[in-house]
Amino acid sequence: MPLAPDSPLSICFPNDPKALKALADAGFSSAADIASHFPFRHEDRRHFAPWPTSESDSPLSIRGRVTDSRQLRSGFRKPFVEVTLEPIDSLGLLPPVILRWFNLPWLHKSFAADMEVIAFGKIKAATHGRLVIDHPEYEILSDDSTDAAIHMDRITPVYRAPNGIPQKTLRRAAFLVLSSADPDAWPDILPPPSPNSDFSGLSRLTALRDLHFPPSEESSERARRYLALEEFFVLQLHVLRRRLAILALQGAPHCGPGLLLNRWLDSLPFPLTSAQLRCIDGIRSDLASPSPMHRLLQGDVGSGKTFVAIAAILLAVESGAQAVLMAPTRILASQHALTFHRWLHPLGLRIALLTGARSDDAQALSSLSADNPPHIIIGTHAVLHGNRLANPGLIVIDEQHKFGVAQRNALAAQSSAPDVLVMTATPIPRSLTMTLYGDLDLSTLDEMPAGRQPITTAVRINPDPVQIAAFLRSQFAAGRQAYLVFPLIDESSSLAVRAATREVETWRTRLPDHQLGLLHGRTPADEKDDLMERFRANSIHALCATSVVEVGVDIPNASVILIFDADRFGLAQLHQLRGRVGRGPHKSFCILITNGDNPDTTARLQLLEKTSDGFAVAEADLRIRGPGDLMGTAQSGLPDLRLGDLIRDTPLVRTARRLASSILEADPSLSGPHRHLLPLLSPPPPLPSSPA
């Protein structure tokens, strides 16, 4: 019976309730569930090896005749099964091969003398010079055998097995589904490939068949790339539809003549970089347009994003609009408030800080009358709650990857088509920019301000704490300060890594003449504020902390950051932590401490010794950890990538964007010839309506 994607698996297994139950228990109910459960590797079982006479380095296929099958027991061990195979045409001159299974005592009944069997596995030498394959895959050949064609004598798929479901059950289900699939019920998602394309002649159903049961290694990779392009294409439709929804809004220009901006620029004791000025010009053009701005500003640690944000805010405020700056943590919001008060106080602007502390927020707002609302609101997610925003014309979101799309849209929904500027200090590889942030225009700060101190980075394997303490004392004697960063707040019984609450006491005994503070995610808000004030005033010499200091801590006097169990952090996160030092005129150091147990991990950390380029670090992190870990795609509202690789498949990302752009240009609502794509897409995130 021809199968559609929603066909129940009972059609494939009408007489095998055991297999059907195993599939259902593992979460498979339809043909599409099976077809989209992709193999993670293949085994080449196309060729029978010459009959083995010694161990093999890799698995191989052999074909032989059963001469014996028995259940055995060795001492107190559980019973095991041994099946003896000999070559079919042997004259007894070649050694037999023993197929052996443990804890499957019933299996010996499946074999009888003179049966022909295909077995696949790695040959190893056992006692008495015997050759053994432990737990091989096998097929018993008979005149009516069909399973042999599924599992043997081909490039065979190997699947991840949820609930421990047998490989044969998964493989047989995939074979039955794909061989019975109705081509008309499995339409292509991608536009038809051109005759000179790499995918010429390939359809979605053919690609699925070739990915599961490829006729050659080349066809397997071609199928993977086709289906990866399909993933990227659907993802691009998501982000470009979101972008079209934004462009369809009619907002209001939020760009004054620039008098405030010029006054502020004239007051600065240093010139902005050419990259900062270029980004400000792009933002000025966006703000002057009635279409709302949706722009991503990215730059390395210390590249000066905050000053670009201040420029954008001044342009918006001068037009009569309120500006909102949203930060992911109270520490970062407070740091921004200090920076804004420092640089904008001479301009007479009203600034309110909202961090979620009711008394502080109430005081901040009550000090400003309804007739005199703040020009600038700086806050955490607290700005999302209650009717606290007048009608902001500009929203700036710092450390965008710490927020989900839903939070970004909730903030934007408090105003009518506001301009939105999102910022990140985690440089984003181009392929990821086109996917996760494909709905945003891009500005990049690719130049560092003059005078930024280079940071000496060193990886140290189990250094002597006495030497570390001596180094810290020398820095304290010179008036400097330090961060000691640990991966955990409290000790864990399952992880052999350092915890801040324990280590702060250890280091207080090693540095008895110096003040050490403790900061982590559970530190009460008032205590955090007090700690940061004391650290800023140099009454605390070292701050023992978790990665909570990754963003928002700007202490120019801090010259050392020690990161313990550095292998527990991602490269991009380590680069962010490294950026906590080198902010003043002093020589600065980042020491990455690891136990050195894993040479690959140590080599990964040593990349930070070689480069201070955040974009190079981000590329490496993307290769190692994937886009979800790097940028929090779980919060993006976008589908996961299962076959696409954002590093290896960057050309496919570009192709997918071109294809999606072409389709949406011709059919923006996907209500015409491409309406079959709509079920693949969730609706665009809700956006504020245009003002009447």
N, C-alpha and C positions, 0 to 999 in steps of 0.2 A: 504494500500500500504506500503510495507517495506521501512523504511526510512534510508538514509545514513546521515552522519554528515552534508553534504552540502545540504541536501534536504530543499527546502524552506518551511516556516511555512504555506504557503497557502494550502499545502497538508493536514495539520491538521485542518485547519479552512476554508473549502471551502464555507461554508454557514454562516460564522460569520465575515463579514468585519469589524465590530466594534472592536472585539477582535484582529483581525489581525492588524488593524491600531494602537491600543493601544500598542501592542507588538513592532511594527515597530518604533513607536515614542519613545519607551523606549530602542531602540537599538538592538532588537532581530530580526534577519532575517532568521536564519537557525536552523536546529535541534540541531547542536552542540552548538549554542549560548544558547539555553534553557538547554541542558544537563549539561553545565558547569556553569550555574547560580545556585550555591549550596545553599541549605537552611542554615540559620544560627542557627536555632533551630527547635525542633519538639514539637508537642503537642499530648499527648496520649488521643485519643478520642475513644479508643477501647471499653470502658465499659460505659454503661449507669448508671448514679448514681440513687440511690433511689430518689423518688420525693422529692425535697427540701422543708423543712419547716422553714429554717432559712438561714442566710447569709453563704457564703462559702469563705474559705480562698484562694482557688485556682480555676481556671476555671474547669468546669465539663460539661459533655454531658447529656442532658435530651431529652426524646422523649414524645411528647404530642399531643393533638388535639386542633385545633383552635376553640375557641368559639366566638371570636369577633376580628375585625380589624377596626381601625378608625384613622382618621387624626384629631389632636387636636391643639389648640392654647392656650397659656397661657399668658394673658396680651399682651405686645408688643413683646414677644419673637416670633421667627420664628416657623412655624408649626412643629409638631413632630408626629410620628406614634407610636401607641401602638397596639400590637397584644397580645391577651390573650390566654394562653395555659393552658389546664387542663390535668391531667393524663388520658391516654386512657381508663383505666379500673377503673377509680375513680367513687365512688358513691357520689361525692360532699363533701367528708370528708376531702380532702386535699386542701390547698390554691392554687389558680392559680398562675402562673408565667407570668409576663408581659415582653414581648420583646419590647424594645423601641429604636427608631432611631430618631435622630435630623437632620433637614435640608434635609430629603429625603421624601418629602410629597407624592410622587407617589408610595411609597413602599406598602402602605396599600392595593393597588389594586392587589398585588401579592397573597394576602391571602384570603381564603374564609372559611366559617364555615365548620367544620368537616374535614378539611385537616389535615393530619398527618405531623408533623414537627420535625426534629432533630435540636436542638439549642445547641451552645457551648459558654460558657462565665462564668463570675464570678457573682454569685448571691449576690445582696445587698438589704438591707432593704430600702424602700422608705416611703413616707408619708402614713398614715392610715394603717400601718402594711403590706403594699404590698411588694411582692418580685419581683425584677426587674433585668433584664439583659440588660445593655446598649450596643447597637451596637454589638449584638452577630453575630457569623457566624451561618448560618442556611442552611438547605436543606429541601425542600418540597418533601415528599415521594409520589411516584406514581408508577404504574405498569411498566412504561417504563423509570423510573428514573435511569440514570447512574451516574450522578454527585455525588449522595450520597456516592457511593463507592469510589469516589476520595477524598472528603472533610471530610467525617465522618466515624465513626466506624473503625478507623485505627490509627496508629501513623502518624500524619499529618504534612507535612513540612510547615515551615513558612519562607518566603523569604524576603530579602530586596527588596523594591518595587521602582525601578527607575521610575521617572515621576509620582509617585502615582498610578501606575498600580495596579488594584485589585489583592488581593491574589488569588482569585478563578481563575482569568485568567492565572496567572503564574502557579498555581498548575495544572490546566487542561492541559495547554500546556506541562508541564513536563510529566504528565501522558500519554498523547497521543504520545509524542515523544518516551518515553522510552518503552512503551508497543508495539509500532510499529517498533522499531529499528531493522534493519537487522543485526544479529550477525556477518555475514561475512563482513559487511561494517564498523564495529566498532572493528578493530583488537586490540589485547592486545599490550600495550607498554612494559610492564614488561615481562621478561622471564617467562615461565610457573612455577608456584610455585611447590616445591617438595611436595610429599605426606604427609610428617610430618610437613610441614610449617603451620604457623598460617593462611595462605591464601589458603590452599589446596582447590581446586575446585572452586576458585573464578576467574572470568574473569573481564575484564574492564567493559563490559556492565552490568554484574551482580552487580558489585560494584556501578556503577552509579544508577542502579535501587534501590539497598538497601540503598544508601545514601539519595535519594529523598523520597522513600516510603519503609522504613524498616519494615520487618515483626516483628522485635523485637528490643529492645534497643541495645542488644549485636551486632546484625547484622549491625546496623547503625554505631557503633564505629569501627567494623571490616572493613566496607566499607571505612570509613574515613581514617583509617590507610593504607589500600591498595592504595587508591588514593594519600595519602600523600607520601607513598613510591614511587609512580610513579613520583610525583613532584620532590622529591629528586634525583631520578634516572636520570631524564632529566637534572636536574641541574648539576649532577656529570658528565654526558656525555659532557656538555658544558665545564666545567673546566678541565676535563681530556683530552679532545681533544686539548684544548689550551696548556696544558702541553706537549702533544705529539708533537705539532707543534714546541714548544720551544726545546724539546730534539732532534728533527730532524735537527736542525740547527747545522752547523759546524762553530764555532768561532775560537778564538785563545786563548791560555793560557795567562792570565794576572797576573802572580805571579812572582815577583822577588825573589831573594834569602833571603830577609828578613833583609838586613843590615840596611835599613832606619827604618824599624819597630823596630829593636833591639835598635838602637840609640835613638829613641823616647821613648821606654819603659824605657831605662836606665835613661832618663832625668826626668821622672815623679817623683814627691815627694811622691807618694803613690803607692802601688801595685794594679794592677787590680784584680777584684774578680775572683774566680774560674769559675763563670758563664760567665764572659766576656772572659776569656781565652778559655773556651770551645767553645763559639760561634766564636771566631777568628779562632780557628783550623778548624771548619767546613767551614768557608768562605775561608780559605787558600786552602783547598782541592778543593772547587768549582772553585776558580780562576786558579788553576793549571790544570784544565781539559779543553780540547778543546771545550766541550759542554758548552754553556753559562749558567752562574749561574742565577737562578731566585729564590731568597730566601727572606723570610719574617723574619725580626728581630723584635720581640715584647718584651716589658718589661714594668714594672710599671714606674710611674713618678720617676725620680731620680735614675734609675737602671744603668745608664751609657751607653746608646745606642750610644751616640755621640762618645765615645772613641772606641767602636767597629767599627763604621763607619770610623774613622780616621785610624785605623789599616788596614782595607780593602783598603782604598784609598792609603796608603803608599805602600802596596804590589803591587797594580796596577801601581802606578806611577813609581816604581822601575823597572817594566818590560818595561817601555817606553810608557805606555798608558796615555792618558788624563783621568781625573776623573771629573765627574759632580755630584754636590749635589743639588737637587731641593727641595725647601721648599714652602709651600702653601702661605706664607705671607712675605711681605717685612721685617717685624720685625724679624721673625724667620730666614730668610736668613741673615740679618745683624748680628743677634746674632751668627749664625754659623760662619760667616766671622771673627768676633772678636775672637771666640774660636779657630779657625784654625790658625789665625795669632799668637795668644798667644802661642800655643803649637808647631807650626811647623816652626815658624820664624828661629830658630837656624838651621834648616835643609836646608835653602836656597831655599825653594819651591816657585814658582810663583803662586799667588792666585788672581783670578779676581772675583769681585762681580757684578752680573747683576740683577737689580731689576725692569727694565722697565722704569727707568728715563733716557731719551735719553742722556742728557749731562753727567750724571755720568757713564753710561754704555760706552759711546764713550771714555771718559777719561780712564776708566779702561782698555779698550782693546787697545787704542792707546799707552798706556804706555808700552805695550808689543809688540814687533815686530813680523812679520810673522815668522821670524826664531826662535823666542823665545816665542811660545804660552804658555799660562798659563798651569801649571801642573794640577791645580784644578780650576774649575769654580763653583761658588756657586751662586744660583739665584732662582728667582721665575719662574712663567710660561714664563717670558721673554726669558728664554733660548730656548724656543720652536720656537721663531720667528727669521727669518733671518738665514743667514749662519754663525752662531757664533761658532759652535762647529767644532773642527778639525776632530777628529775621536775618540770619547771617547771610552775607553775600559771598563770603569766601570761607571755605573749610580746608584746613591744612591737617593732614593726618601723618604723624611721624611714626617711623618704624612700622610701615604698612603691613609687613608680613606677620606682625604680632596680632593683627586684627583679621576677622573674617569679613567676607563681602557683606554679610547681613548687618554687621556693625557699621560698616562704611555707609550702607544705604540707609540705615536707621538714622544716622547723623544727618545725612543729606536730606532725608524726608522731613526734617524739622524746618526746612526752608523751601522756597519756591525756586527750583532750578539753580542752586548755588554753583559757584565755581569751586572745583575740588582740586587740591594739590596734595598728592601723597608722596612721602619721602621714605627712603630707606638707605641705611648705611651699609647694608649687605649688598655689594655689587652683584648684579644679576646677569648670568650668561645670556647672550642674545637669544638663544633658542627658548629659554625660559621666559624672557621678556615677551616674546611673540605668543606665548601660550597663557601663562598665568596672568599677565598684565596686558594682554592683547587688545583690551578695550581702551587703553590709555595712550596718550601721546607721551613721548619719552624725551627727557632732558638729562644729560649726563655731565657731571662735573669730573672732567678727566685731567685736572690740574690741581696741584696742592699749593696752598698759600706759602709765600716766602717765609722762612724762619722756622718751619715745622721741623722739629728735631728727629733725625733717624733713630730708630729703636733697635738696640742690639738684642737679637733673639737667640737663645741657646737651649738645646735639648739636653737635659741631664738625667742620667739613669741612676736612681737611688743615691743622690748626693748625701754627703755627711751633714746632718742637721747642725753640727757645731760650726761648720764652715758657712752654712747659710746664715746662721745667727750672727756670725762675725761680719759677714757682708752687709746684713741689715743694719747692724750697729754703726758701721762706717757710713752708711747712707744717712742714718738718723743724725749722726754727729755733724754731717754736712748740711743739716737742716731739711733733708728730704723726707718723704713719706713713702709708704708701700701698701700694696694690696696682697693679701694671701687668699687665694681662691680655691675652694674645695667643691667637689661634685655633689655632695649630699649635705643636708641639714643635720640629720641624726644618723648614728651608726646603723648599718643594716646587717642582719644575720646572714643574708644571702650574697652580699657584695663585699668583697675585700677592698674597699676604697675608703678614703679619709672623709670624715664628716666635720663640718665647721664647728658644731657645738663642742665636740671633743677636742679638736685641734687647737681651738683658741686657748683652752686651759694649758695644753702642752706648751704652746708658744709663749704664754705668759710666764711660765717657769723658766723658759730659755732666755727670755728678754725681760727680766724682773724690773729693770730700771726704766722701762718704756710703757706707754699706754697703748693697749690694744682694744679695739672695739669689735663687736660681733653684729653682722648684718645678714639677714636672710629673708625669705619670703614670708615667714610667720612673725617677723619682728613687728610689734604694734606701730601704727602710723606715727604717733607722737614720738615714740622712741627712735624711729627712723630719722625723723626730722632733726631730733637732738643730736643723734650720732653724726649726721652729715654736717651739721653746723660745727660740731667740735672737730671733725676731720678737716673741714675747710679751714678752720682757725688754727690747725696744726697742734691742737691739744691732744689729739689722738695720732700716734705715730704710724700705726699700721691697722688696716681694716681687714679682719678675717671675715670672709663672705662667701656666699654661693654665687652662681652666675647672675644673681639679681643686679650686680653692678655692671652687667654687660652693656647696658645703655643708660644714658642720663647722668653719669657721674663725671663731672668735669673739675678735676683738682689739678691745676697746673703744677703744684709743688710735688705731686706724686711722681716718682721716678722709677719705681720698681714694681713689677707685678710677678708674683710667684704663683703658678697654676699647678696645683698638685693633682696627681692622677690625670694628667692632661689627655691621656688616651681616651678618657671618658667623654670628651667634648668633640664636637665636629670641628673641622678646620675653619669654617666660616665663623663659628662662635668663638674659637680661639683668636681669630683675627680681630673680632670685635673687642674681646677682652684685652688684647694687646693695645688696642686704641685708647685704653684708659690712661696710659702713660704717654710721655712724649708730647704733652700739651703745653709745656713751659719751655724755658730756655736751657733746661738741664739735660745732661746726658741720661738716657733712660734705658731700662733693661726689662726684657720679658723672658722669664725662665720657665720652661716647660718641663715638669718633673714627671717621670714615668718609671715603672719598674723594669722595663726592657724585656719583658717576657716574650713579646711578639715582635720579631724583627720587622714585619710588614708595618705594624703600628708605629714603631720607632721611625721607620723610613717616611711614613706619612707625616709625622710631626716635623721631621727635618725639612720638609718643604717650606715651613715657615721660617727656618733659618736662612733659606735661599732667596726668598722674595718677600717684599712688603706690599706687592701689588694685590689689592683685594680682588680684582677681576680674575687673576690667575688662581688665587686661592678658591674663589667661588667655582671656577671650572673644575678644579680638582675635587672639591667637596661634592659637586653634582655627580661626578663620575663615581665617587665612592658611596655616597649615601642616597642618591636619587632625589628627584625634585620634591617629593612629599616631605622628607625630613628637612631638606634645606630651607624651603620657603613656606611650609605649612599648607600644602595644597588641600589638605582635608578641610580647611576653612574657606577655600576659594569658591566653592559651589560648582566646580568643574569636575568632569569625569576623570577617573584614574586612568593612567596609562598602563597597559598590561604587556604590550608588545613593542611599543615605541620607546626609543632610547634618545633622550634629548641631546646627548653628545654625539653619538654615532649617526643619528638620523636627522641632523640639522637640515640637510637639503630637503628632506621630506616635510619638515615643518614649513619651510618656505613654499614648497609646492602646495601644501594643504591650505596655507593662507591665500595663495593666489586663486586656487579653485573656489574656496569659500567666498572670497571677495567677488569673484566673477558671478557666482550664482546669486548672491544677495544683491548685487547691483541690478541684475535682471529681474529678480523676484524677491524683493525685500521682506515680504510677509510670508514667503514660502507657501502661498496659497494657490500658485499656478502649477506649472509642470513639476515642481519640486516639493509638492505638499507631502509626499511620502517620507520626507525627512523630518517633518514636525514631531512625530512620536519619539524620535531619538533625542529631542531637545526639551529641557525643562524651560518654562517661561523665563524671559529675562527678569532679573531681579526688579522688584518694584522701585520705581523712580518717582521723585516728586513731580507733580504736575506743573505745567507752565502757568505763570501768573495770568490771571484774566486780563 
